[in-house]
Amino acid sequence: MSGRSSPAGAQEWVARPERGSLASIKIGVWIALRLGRRLGQLFLYPVCLYFLFSSPAALRASRDYLGRALGQRAGWRDCYRHFLIFGSCVLDRVFLLNEQDHWFDITVTGDDLLRQIDQQGGGCLLFGAHFGSFEAARTVRRRYRDLPVSLLMYEENAKKIRAALGAINPRLETEVIGLGRLDSLIAVAERLRAGHFVGVLADRNPDGRDMVRLPFLGTEAAFPQGPFKVAMMLGRPVVMMAGLYHGKGRYEVRFELLAPAHERRPANPKAWMDETMRLYVAKLEALCREAPHNWFNFYEFWA
């Protein structure tokens, strides 16, 4: 595991101007809820086609990633499907966060692991990625004892997500914890003690610092150490989480154990980090090869 941090250019997705605002999010949510999911889906086709041709940087990044995941050159149809699945997951987020689960067919694998951790007490860390739908995974909490879920995000992203959640469902705004603040670790520890399941997207870091390079889809790519450092210090179980989108409202939610709980700091923290990060990246790579259009990478990840 290399300790090199990624170049600033690899995190250029953070510096891109936002293609929306809080007002536009609220308008989009209002329209989506009144049109319904089926009619909303029809609007995605021209919208995604527009973004396909008006976002050359995102198109190049999509083609590069899909070529690696598919093992062959990606054409514009592959990229269009990539954009369309991303758009579908964004649209579905509105309905899932408003607890309108009747639109969807969601199957779950590994929820017995969550039940076991919940019965033992102390919560756990759910490590996801910008893959499929995290919101589909959240529906599991409503199926079993209404499990409390919090989101741990890098502070800049946390501000945006709090605003978006507030626009979609204000009750969810308080679930977000900003990673990188002085009190972040304390806040996470408190929620874990209260039995929360704390989710974090562990495949990106907006400032490009504290990164390590690991083999991913045929070459090395930079991944953030921050979430794994938090997991090591707090000692709670780490579970890999993914919500695969299979089209037509069908989602498959999976949970797999990455690392069991530990009462004491590992004797060799570097070895623990190395093993856990490599396992996470290997599982993410397997998911990308299985369902390549589900990983929403629209910037130069391998820069």
C-alpha positions in Angstrom: 0.0 0.0 0.0 1.6 3.2 -1.2 1.4 6.3 1.0 1.4 8.7 -1.9 -1.4 11.2 -1.9 -3.4 11.7 -5.1 -2.6 14.8 -7.2 -4.9 17.7 -6.9 -6.3 17.1 -10.4 -7.7 13.7 -9.3 -10.1 15.6 -7.0 -11.2 18.1 -9.6 -14.8 16.9 -9.2 -15.0 18.9 -6.0 -13.9 22.1 -7.7 -16.4 21.9 -10.6 -19.1 24.5 -10.4 -22.4 23.1 -9.1 -24.9 22.5 -11.9 -27.7 23.2 -9.6 -28.7 25.1 -6.4 -30.9 24.5 -3.4 -33.8 26.2 -5.1 -33.4 24.0 -8.2 -33.3 20.9 -5.9 -36.5 22.0 -4.2 -38.2 22.6 -7.6 -37.0 19.2 -8.9 -38.3 17.4 -5.8 -41.6 19.1 -6.0 -42.0 18.2 -9.7 -40.9 14.6 -9.1 -43.3 14.0 -6.3 -46.2 15.3 -8.3 -45.4 13.6 -11.6 -44.7 10.3 -9.9 -41.8 7.9 -10.6 -43.0 6.5 -14.0 -43.5 9.9 -15.6 -40.3 11.2 -14.0 -38.4 8.3 -15.6 -39.5 9.4 -19.1 -38.0 12.8 -18.5 -34.6 11.2 -17.7 -34.0 10.1 -21.3 -33.7 13.6 -22.9 -32.1 15.1 -19.7 -29.4 12.4 -19.7 -28.8 12.8 -23.4 -28.3 16.5 -22.9 -25.8 16.0 -20.2 -24.0 13.3 -22.3 -23.2 15.8 -25.0 -22.8 18.9 -22.8 -20.4 17.5 -20.3 -17.3 16.4 -22.3 -15.1 15.9 -19.1 -17.7 13.6 -17.5 -18.1 11.7 -20.8 -14.4 11.1 -21.0 -14.2 9.9 -17.4 -17.2 7.6 -18.0 -15.6 6.1 -21.1 -12.3 5.6 -19.3 -13.9 3.9 -16.3 -16.3 1.8 -18.3 -13.4 0.6 -20.6 -11.6 -0.7 -17.5 -14.7 -2.3 -15.9 -16.0 -3.8 -19.1 -12.6 -4.9 -20.4 -13.2 -3.4 -23.8 -13.6 0.1 -25.4 -16.8 1.8 -24.2 -19.0 3.4 -26.8 -21.4 6.3 -26.4 -24.3 3.8 -25.8 -22.4 2.5 -22.8 -21.8 6.0 -21.5 -25.5 7.0 -22.1 -26.6 4.0 -20.0 -24.1 5.0 -17.3 -25.7 8.5 -17.2 -29.2 7.1 -17.3 -28.6 4.7 -14.4 -27.1 7.6 -12.4 -30.2 9.7 -13.2 -32.5 6.9 -12.2 -30.8 6.5 -8.9 -31.0 10.2 -8.2 -34.7 10.3 -9.1 -35.4 7.3 -7.0 -33.6 9.0 -4.0 -36.5 11.4 -3.8 -39.1 8.7 -3.4 -36.9 6.5 -1.1 -36.1 9.3 1.2 -39.9 10.1 1.4 -40.5 6.5 2.4 -42.5 5.7 -0.8 -41.1 2.2 -1.0 -44.1 0.9 -2.9 -42.5 2.1 -6.2 -39.6 -0.4 -5.7 -38.8 -4.1 -5.6 -35.9 -4.4 -3.1 -34.2 -7.6 -2.2 -31.7 -7.8 0.7 -28.7 -10.2 1.2 -26.8 -10.2 4.5 -29.4 -8.4 6.7 -28.9 -11.2 9.3 -25.5 -9.7 9.9 -27.1 -6.4 10.8 -29.5 -8.1 13.1 -26.7 -9.9 14.9 -24.7 -6.6 15.4 -27.9 -4.8 16.5 -28.6 -7.5 19.1 -25.1 -7.3 20.4 -25.4 -3.5 20.8 -22.9 -0.7 19.9 -23.9 -0.1 16.3 -21.5 -0.5 13.3 -19.9 1.4 10.4 -21.4 0.8 7.0 -18.8 1.4 4.3 -20.3 2.1 0.9 -19.2 3.9 -2.3 -20.6 6.1 -5.0 -22.2 2.9 -6.3 -25.9 2.3 -6.9 -28.2 3.6 -4.2 -27.3 4.2 -0.6 -30.9 5.1 -0.1 -32.1 1.7 -1.1 -29.9 0.3 1.6 -31.5 2.6 4.1 -34.8 1.0 3.6 -33.6 -2.0 5.5 -33.8 0.0 8.7 -37.5 0.4 8.2 -37.9 -3.4 7.8 -36.1 -4.2 11.0 -36.8 -2.3 14.3 -36.4 1.0 12.5 -32.6 1.0 12.9 -31.2 4.5 13.4 -28.8 5.4 10.6 -26.4 8.4 10.5 -24.2 9.5 7.6 -20.5 10.4 8.0 -19.3 12.7 5.2 -16.4 15.0 4.5 -17.4 18.4 5.8 -17.8 20.2 2.4 -20.0 17.3 1.1 -21.9 17.2 4.4 -23.0 20.8 3.9 -24.4 20.0 0.5 -26.1 16.8 1.6 -27.7 18.5 4.6 -29.2 21.1 2.3 -30.4 18.4 -0.2 -31.9 16.2 2.6 -33.6 19.3 4.1 -35.2 19.9 0.7 -36.3 16.3 0.2 -37.2 15.3 3.8 -36.3 17.8 6.6 -36.5 15.0 9.2 -33.3 13.5 7.8 -31.1 16.6 7.9 -29.8 15.9 11.4 -28.5 12.5 10.4 -25.4 13.9 8.7 -22.1 14.1 10.6 -19.2 16.2 9.1 -15.9 14.3 8.9 -12.8 16.4 9.5 -14.1 18.6 12.3 -12.6 18.4 15.8 -15.7 16.9 17.3 -16.4 14.4 14.4 -14.9 11.4 16.2 -16.8 12.2 19.4 -20.1 12.5 17.5 -19.6 9.2 15.7 -18.6 7.4 18.9 -21.7 8.8 20.7 -24.0 7.6 17.9 -22.4 4.2 17.8 -22.9 3.9 21.6 -26.6 4.7 21.0 -26.8 1.8 18.5 -26.6 3.8 15.3 -25.5 2.4 12.0 -23.1 5.0 10.6 -22.7 5.0 6.8 -19.8 6.5 5.0 -18.9 6.5 1.3 -15.3 5.4 1.5 -14.1 5.7 -2.1 -13.5 9.4 -2.3 -12.0 12.3 -0.4 -12.8 15.9 -1.6 -9.5 17.5 -0.6 -7.2 14.7 -2.0 -5.2 14.4 1.3 -4.3 11.4 3.3 -4.7 9.0 0.3 -3.1 5.7 -0.5 -2.8 4.0 -3.9 -4.1 0.5 -4.3 -4.6 -1.8 -7.3 -8.1 -1.2 -8.8 -9.4 -2.2 -12.2 -6.0 -3.0 -13.7 -3.9 -0.1 -12.3 -3.4 1.9 -9.1 -5.9 4.4 -7.8 -6.0 6.6 -4.7 -8.4 5.9 -1.9 -8.9 7.8 1.4 -7.6 6.5 4.7 -9.8 8.7 6.8 -12.8 6.4 7.2 -10.6 3.5 7.9 -8.7 5.4 10.6 -12.0 6.2 12.2 -13.0 2.5 12.1 -9.7 1.4 13.6 -9.9 3.9 16.5 -13.6 3.2 17.4 -13.3 -0.6 17.2 -16.8 -1.3 15.9 -17.6 -3.8 13.2 -17.1 -2.6 9.6 -19.7 -3.8 7.0 -19.5 -3.3 3.3 -22.8 -2.1 1.9 -24.0 -1.7 -1.7 -27.4 -1.1 -3.3 -27.2 -2.4 -6.9 -29.7 -1.0 -9.4 -31.0 -3.6 -11.8 -33.5 -1.4 -13.7 -37.3 -0.9 -13.6 -37.3 -0.1 -9.9 -35.4 -3.3 -8.9 -32.6 -3.0 -6.3 -30.5 -5.6 -4.6 -29.0 -4.5 -1.3 -25.9 -6.4 0.0 -24.1 -6.4 3.3 -20.8 -8.2 3.9 -18.4 -8.0 6.9 -15.2 -6.2 6.2 -13.7 -6.3 9.8 -15.1 -7.6 13.1 -15.3 -5.5 16.3 -12.1 -5.2 18.4 -12.0 -4.0 22.0 -8.4 -2.8 21.8 -6.4 -0.9 19.3 -4.8 -3.4 16.8 -1.3 -4.4 17.7 -0.2 -3.5 14.2 -2.5 -0.6 13.1 -0.8 -0.3 9.7 -1.4 -4.0 9.0 -5.1 -3.6 10.0 -5.5 -0.6 7.7 -3.8 -2.4 4.9 -5.9 -5.5 5.1 -9.2 -3.7 5.6 -8.6 -1.2 2.8 -7.4 -3.9 0.3 -10.5 -6.0 1.1 -12.8 -3.0 0.6 -11.2 -2.0 -2.7 -11.3 -5.7 -3.9 -15.0 -5.9 -3.1 -15.7 -2.6 -4.9 -13.8 -3.8 -7.9 -15.8 -7.0 -8.0 -19.0 -4.9 -7.8 -17.8 -2.7 -10.7 -17.1 -5.7 -12.9 -20.5 -7.2 -12.0 -22.6 -4.1 -12.5 -20.2 -1.6 -14.2 -22.9 1.1 -14.9 -23.6 1.4 -11.1 -20.4 3.1 -10.1 -20.9 6.8 -10.7 -17.5 7.9 -11.6 -17.5 11.0 -13.7 -14.1 12.5 -13.1 -10.5 11.4 -13.7 -10.2 8.8 -10.8 -6.9 7.4 -12.0 -5.1 10.8 -12.4 
